[in-house]
Amino acid sequence: MYTLKKSLGQHFLKDENMCRQIVEAMPVHEGLQLLEVGPGGGAITKYLLELPGVTFRAVELDAEKVEYLQKTWPAIRGKLINESFLDMQPPFSGQFSIIGNFPYNISTQIMFRVLDWREQVPVVVGMFQKEVAQRIAAGHGNKDYGILSVLLQRFYKVEYLFEVDEQSFNPPPKVKSAVIRLTRLEAPLAVKSEKKFTLLVKTAFGQRRKQLRNPLKGFFDKTFLQGPIFTKRAEELTVADFVTLSEHML
């Protein structure tokens, strides 16, 4: 057997129906390259290993789990990468999709890494703490809409698929969980400068209760700042609004 490590945010799924539902949310096609992040005790791994025509790999930081997985599912030998997802290089050349019951303590960082790899990653199916899933999926005008929503939705369509009961896990987490799917857009909105766009979004939401004219005054010339859009708050702007604004930054 294996031990659960609180420091790694480990809560393992034990509900087989839920495991199958997560796997079924991943569109599978011949030649698919698939990376599982944090297989842990192998709850969904055993189903992923059975997918036909798929080249599968898994990244797991915990050496004890790596040993357990190799003993329990010999088919996984040679497919495990024993390091942190946040430190690894892309595990495949070409396109690959990502799936996982993501460790909740690094789930936001996982999504920023997906953004770095977006040219290679067409689909992500992940289980998150419910609040994080809601933030990623939220549309403008919603209180959950924020930095993560805007940065990810510029490149991906986000679907909030279903919620997972605490009793589906061992041990039951103190938070609710939800599964979302990100599918890369055919035509993401282009910006002149990624750096400026990201700075704009982070600064706007840094003072989300204020009209945009206040937090953003250093980014635009005085005349442009008189525009009606600056009387709005960050959460009222669509992703396209942020893209358009970023074109006018000094």
Secondary structure, 3 states (H helix, E strand, C coil): CCCCCHHHCCCEECCHHHHHHHHHCCCCCCCCEEEEECCCCCCCHHHHCCCCCCEEEEECCCHHHHHHHHHHCHHHCCCEECCCCCCCCCCCCCCCEEEEECCHHHHHHHHHHHHHCCCCCCEEEEEEEHHHHHHHHCCCCCCCCCHHHHHHHCCEEEEEEEEECHHHEECCCCCCEEEEEEEECCCCCCCCCHHHHHHHHHHHHHCCCCCCCCCCHHHCCCCHHHCHHHHCCHHHCCHHHHHHHHCCCC
